[in-house]
Amino acid sequence: MMGAIKGMIDAGTEMFPGIGSDIADPNVKESSYPETPLRALSSLMVDGVAPLSTSYSSTKVPMMLFSSRNDHVVDPVQGDFLAANYGGPCERIMLDKSFHVATQDLEKDVINTRAVEFARKVTKS
């Protein structure tokens, strides 16, 4: 993916059509940008995500990871990688009805309930 983005930038393309709203609920529309700036996306991946991924194993705090099985923005296999390489305890919740913006989607109540339960559990002394 990064090679394709670099090739587009090198060819003079600065903006790429935006993804738009990735929400399964037909009654919800996510606000989104019409275009994605490719240099910013490249920086996010090269300067942010890639270096961070090398430190997953040294992170020890508990994590709850929500993943949508039908995410059209981030491949769920990325969550598999994070869960497999994470150094602390990881509880993973797979969402079957929601797309990328799951906090606004059909399973938002599941996310809210489970996140609050998780926070209470990990902050008990």
Backbone as a ProteinNet text record, in pm:
[ID]
protein_1_A
[PRIMARY]
MMGAIKGMIDAGTEMFPGIGSDIADPNVKESSYPETPLRALSSLMVDGVAPLSTSYSSTKVPMMLFSSRNDHVVDPVQGDFLAANYGGPCERIMLDKSFHVATQDLEKDVINTRAVEFARKVTKS
[TERTIARY]
81.7	0	86.5	192.7	276.4	345.9	382.1	442.4	346.3	220.7	119.2	98.3	93.7	75.8	195.1	316.8	437.2	436.3	396.5	390.1	291.3	179.5	80.1	133.9	200.8	258.5	367.1	454.1	562.1	507	387.7	325.3	248.9	247.7	183.5	44.5	-2.2	-134.4	-119.9	-185.6	-178.5	-299.6	-412.6	-536.4	-597.1	-663.2	-728.9	-874.1	-969.1	-1108.4	-1124.9	-1200.8	-1222.9	-1303.3	-1292.9	-1363.4	-1512	-1545.1	-1685.2	-1731.8	-1858.4	-1918	-1916.4	-1848	-1845	-1922.2	-2054.2	-2146	-2258	-2285.7	-2390.4	-2530.7	-2549	-2680.8	-2728.6	-2837.9	-2885	-2936.8	-2957.6	-3008.4	-2898.7	-2772.5	-2660.5	-2567.8	-2525.8	-2430.8	-2313.7	-2196	-2074.6	-2034	-1994.7	-1937.6	-1794.8	-1755.2	-1621.8	-1570.7	-1440.3	-1379.2	-1398.7	-1416.1	-1434.4	-1306.2	-1190.7	-1063.2	-967.6	-870.9	-766.9	-634.2	-564.7	-432.9	-329.6	-269.7	-181	-52	3.4	125.8	97.9	-16.5	-52.5	-75.4	-141.5	-163.1	-30.2	60.7	192.8	266.2	261.8	327.2	265.5	134.4	67.3	119.1	128.4	170.5	320.2	403.9	549.7	603.5	555.4	609.2	531.4	410.9	326.8	303	225.7	182.7	299.7	385.3	496	587.1	636.1	721.3	645.3	520.4	441.5	424.9	406.4	383.6	502.4	620.9	738.3	740.9	657.9	657	534.4	453	334.3	371	476.5	510.9	557.1	604.3	650.4	538.5	422.4	309.5	238.1	221.6	170.5	33.2	-19.3	-149.3	-259.7	-365.3	-475.6	-539.4	-581.2	-641.5	-768.2	-871	-989.9	-989.9	-994.2	-985.4	-1116.4	-1184.8	-1306.8	-1270.7	-1316.5	-1289	-1417.3	-1443.8	-1557.9	-1514.2	-1589.4	-1556.6	-1570.9	-1656.6	-1681.9	-1639.6	-1511.8	-1455.2	-1401.1	-1449.2	-1406.7	-1291.9	-1240.7	-1131.4	-1004.4	-1015.6	-901.8	-930.5	-844.6	-860.7	-855.9	-954.5	-954.3	-827.1	-752.4	-626.7	-526.9	-544.7	-458.8	-482.5	-607.7	-639.3	-581.5	-581.5	-519.3	-372.1	-304.2	-162	-141.7	-223.7	-211	-234	-341.3	-373	-262.7	-206.8	-103.2	29.9	55.6	185.1	181.4	65.3	49.8	110.4	178.4	248.5	165.2	53.2	-31.9	-154.7	-241.9	-365.7	-454.5	-512.9	-595.8	-729.1	-836.5	-969.9	-1017.4	-1051	-1094	-1240.6	-1312.7	-1454.7	-1473.2	-1526.4	-1554	-1698.3	-1714.3	-1845.1	-1893.5	-2014.6	-2067.3	-2160.1	-2215.1	-2315.6	-2267.2	-2151.7	-2102.5	-1988.1	-1969.6	-1858.2	-1748.1	-1672	-1554.2	-1585.5	-1686.5	-1717.5	-1816	-1769.8	-1856.4	-1916.2	-1849.1	-1902.1	-2027.2	-2056.7	-2178.7	-2273.3	-2237.8	-2307.7	-2403.1	-2445.7	-2548.7	-2510.6	-2382.2	-2338.6	-2277	-2310.6	-2254.7	-2288.6	-2406.5	-2442.7	-2358.2	-2325.2	-2236.1	-2099.7	-2049.6	-1919	-1921.2	-2022.2	-2030.1	-2038.3	-2124	-2140.3	-2012.4	-1954.6	-1833.9	-1714.5	-1703.2	-1592.1	-1601.6	-1721.6	-1739.1	-1709.6	-1759.2	-1730	-1579.6	-1512.1	-1368.2	-1294.6	-1332.4	-1267.1	-1286.8	-1406.3	-1430.7	-1345.3	-1335.8	-1259.6	-1111.2	-1054.1	-909.1	-867.6	-963.4	-927.1	-963.4	-1014.6	-1041.8	-909.3	-906.8	-782.8	-796.1
-118.6	0	125.5	124.1	243.8	272.5	167.1	186.7	254.5	215.2	275.7	422.6	451.8	591	674.8	623.1	696.6	719.4	617.3	631.6	739.1	747.1	849.5	988.8	1002.7	1132.4	1170.5	1074.9	1101.5	1141.3	1091	1123.6	1256.1	1319.8	1450.6	1450.1	1335.5	1329.6	1363.2	1467.3	1509.7	1464.6	1449.6	1414	1290.8	1209.7	1088.1	1095.6	1044.5	1051.3	991.5	1059.5	1014.1	886	817.5	691.2	715	824.3	853	783.2	760.1	703.2	551.1	485.6	338.7	293.1	306.9	272	187.2	74.1	-16.8	36	108	159.3	259.3	229.6	319.5	453.2	462.1	586.1	678.8	637.7	718.1	749.6	873.3	916.2	983.8	929.9	987.6	1110.2	1216.4	1329.4	1290.4	1321.9	1283.2	1383.5	1382.7	1470.1	1412.2	1498.1	1447	1388.1	1429.5	1380.8	1351.6	1263.8	1230.3	1286	1367.9	1417.5	1304.1	1270.2	1154.6	1172.4	1292.5	1313.3	1293.7	1340	1320.9	1172.6	1101.7	958.5	884.3	921.1	858.8	883.8	1006.1	1039.2	960.4	949.4	872.8	729.4	669.3	529.4	512.8	593.1	578	629.2	745.5	808	771.5	718.5	688.1	539.9	479.7	341	243	255.7	159.3	158.2	273.8	270.3	221.6	259.6	217.4	65.9	5.4	-139.3	-218.5	-160.6	-231.6	-233	-150.7	-146.3	-215.3	-279.6	-347.8	-446.4	-522.3	-626.7	-570	-446.9	-388.3	-314	-303.9	-237.5	-338.5	-305.6	-402.4	-368.6	-250.4	-214	-297.8	-328.6	-405.5	-330.2	-406.3	-346.3	-422.6	-346.6	-405.1	-358.6	-453.5	-424.9	-463.9	-365.6	-390.6	-394.6	-497.7	-511.4	-545.9	-472.2	-503.8	-605.3	-711.8	-814.4	-759.5	-660.3	-601.6	-455.7	-431.9	-297.6	-271.2	-165.3	-132.9	-32.8	2.6	98.9	31	-42.2	-111.9	-261.6	-334.8	-479.8	-540.3	-621.7	-682.7	-760.9	-801.3	-871.9	-781.4	-651.4	-560.1	-577.1	-599.9	-627.6	-760.7	-858.5	-988.2	-967.9	-885.7	-857.8	-790.1	-688.5	-617.8	-713	-789.2	-881.4	-985.5	-1035.7	-1139.3	-1085.3	-957.3	-900.3	-812	-793.3	-706	-771	-692.9	-747.2	-760.6	-693.9	-699.7	-784.8	-793.4	-867.7	-797.3	-876.2	-820.2	-895.2	-820.7	-876.8	-823.7	-914.2	-872.4	-902.3	-804.8	-817	-801.8	-904.8	-899.3	-853	-755.6	-699.1	-751	-804	-866.7	-776.6	-673.2	-591.2	-452.8	-412.9	-276.8	-273.4	-156.5	-134.2	-56.6	27	92.2	183.9	265.6	363	298.9	194.7	111.1	187.8	291.5	367.9	447.2	458	524.5	426.2	299.4	200.4	114.1	6.3	-79.6	-140.3	-155.8	-216	-115.1	12.3	115.8	91.3	37.6	9.7	-103.6	-202.5	-310.8	-252.5	-165.9	-103.7	-22.6	60.5	144.7	59.7	-40.3	-125.8	-201.2	-264.2	-344.9	-258.3	-138.7	-50	-3.1	30.4	73.1	-43.3	-163.2	-281.1	-306.4	-295.5	-316.9	-214.6	-88.3	18	-4.4	-43.1	-71	-187.7	-291.4	-410.1	-379.9	-308.2	-286	-174.6	-97.5	10.7	-22.3	-143.4	-183.4	-202.4	-159.9	-177.2	-289.5
0	0	0	81.2	89.4	-44.2	-116.2	-247.9	-344.2	-338	-425.1	-389.3	-260.3	-217.4	-260	-240.5	-281.7	-432.1	-508.1	-653.6	-696.6	-628.5	-660.8	-628.9	-514.4	-478.2	-578	-611.2	-707.4	-843.9	-877.6	-1006.5	-1001.2	-882.9	-872.5	-810.9	-768	-705.1	-557.5	-514.2	-374.1	-293.5	-359.7	-291.4	-356.2	-273.8	-319.7	-273	-351.1	-306.3	-166.1	-83.1	53.9	58.3	169.2	187.6	207.3	274.3	301.2	427.1	435.7	555.7	548.3	642.9	648.2	771.8	761.2	869.2	810.6	874.1	825.5	851.5	961.1	998.6	892.8	822.6	717.5	770.4	900.2	959.4	1009.3	992.8	1041	924.9	916.6	813.8	882.8	862.5	920.1	839.6	908.8	835.9	799.2	678.5	633.6	531	515.1	416.5	276.9	176.7	40.7	-19.1	35.2	-16	99.5	71.6	168.7	118.5	198.4	156.4	166.7	54.3	49.7	129.3	132.6	211.3	360.2	406.9	547.9	577.5	486.1	504.1	508.8	420.6	418.4	550.3	599.1	725.5	841.2	842.8	947.9	950.3	833.4	826	853.8	788.5	798.6	931.9	975	1096	1222.1	1205.5	1320.7	1341.6	1253.1	1271.5	1265.1	1167.4	1152.8	1275.8	1323.2	1442.9	1567.2	1579.7	1694.9	1698.2	1582	1577.3	1630.8	1626.9	1679.4	1832.3	1894.1	2041	2101.4	2020.2	2073.2	2184.1	2164.9	2261.3	2395.4	2398.8	2524.7	2598.5	2537.3	2601.8	2690.4	2817.8	2915.2	2973.1	2946.4	3003.8	2939.2	3013.3	2955.1	2837.2	2737.4	2619	2582.1	2547.6	2486.9	2341.9	2251.1	2108.7	2041	1984.8	1909.4	1761.7	1691.6	1548.8	1475.8	1369.1	1284.3	1180	1168.2	1067	925.4	908.2	776.3	774.3	798.9	798.7	658.7	594.8	458.4	455.6	573.7	583.1	635.1	745.4	804.4	800.9	733.4	723.8	863.5	901.6	1034.8	1067.2	966.9	991.8	1066.6	1056.2	1131.8	1282.1	1319.8	1459.5	1503.6	1412.7	1443.5	1477.4	1398	1419.6	1554.8	1583.9	1710.9	1828.3	1823.1	1933.5	1952.5	1844	1852.1	1903.9	1882.3	1918.1	2041.9	2098.5	2214.2	2338	2420	2535.9	2662.1	2667.1	2786	2759.3	2860.2	2840.3	2737.7	2649.9	2542.8	2537.6	2548.5	2526.9	2393.1	2303.5	2169.6	2150.7	2102.2	2074.2	1923.4	1861.1	1717.7	1697.1	1611.1	1581.6	1446.9	1443.7	1322.4	1241.3	1302.7	1234.6	1196	1245	1224.6	1124.5	1065.5	974.7	1049.9	980.1	1036.9	1155.4	1143.5	1249	1346	1411.6	1495.7	1612.7	1660.6	1774.4	1737.5	1609.4	1563.6	1495.6	1494.9	1413.7	1497.1	1438.7	1496.5	1631.9	1658.9	1784.9	1881.2	1864.5	1952.3	2098.5	2126.9	2266.3	2324.2	2242.2	2286.2	2320.5	2236.1	2259.4	2388.4	2404.3	2523.8	2650.8	2650.9	2769.2	2800.9	2699.8	2722.9	2762.5	2704.5	2738.5	2883.4	2928.3	3067.1	3162.1	3129.8	3211.6	3220.5	3107	3101.4	3187.1	3173.1	3250.5	3400.4	3439.6	3582.2	3629.8	3548.5	3587	3602.7	3509.1	3513.2	3607.7	3657.9	3750.5	3894.4	3920.1	4058.7	4131.6	4256.7	4333.1	4434
[MASK]
+++++++++++++++++++++++++++++++++++++++++++++++++++++++++++++++++++++++++++++++++++++++++++++++++++++++++++++++++++++++++++++

